[in-house]
Amino acid sequence: MSDRKKAEEFLRSAHTIAVVGLSGKKYRPSYGVAEYMQRAGYRIIPVNPNETEVLGEKAYPDLSSVSEAVDIVDIFRRSEFVEKIVDEAIRVGARAIWMQEGVVNEAAAQKARAAGLYVFMDRCILKDHRRMKR
């Protein structure tokens, strides 16, 4: 199955997206992407130790603090921080990792795949969602 088909499959079946690095600043890409996905019907869980609430949702300091099931972990952090996030995603039982454009970490991707997670790397979830709707 192509990456595009996998992305569409995940986006159709997913309900909850934990956005790691989601900022409450409206001019930040993480905010715009999360706001779009929320309007598209997804439950957004902000993960950022510097925020208490974003987009009307309680923010968590890390993935391990999230008490509900997460389908997709969307990562807006620098590549060197991804491995720790992947470790947490595996622990909380996420189904997929989505590293936003410019975020690349092959070692973390391999670790996630070995644990059974789908990995989308250096891709924008918003752009994939828009493509799916065409």
Summary of the structure (lengths in Angstrom):
residues: 134
radius of gyration: 13.3
end to end distance: 19.2
largest distance: 39.0
contacts: 429
relative contact order: 0.19
helix: 43%
strand: 19%
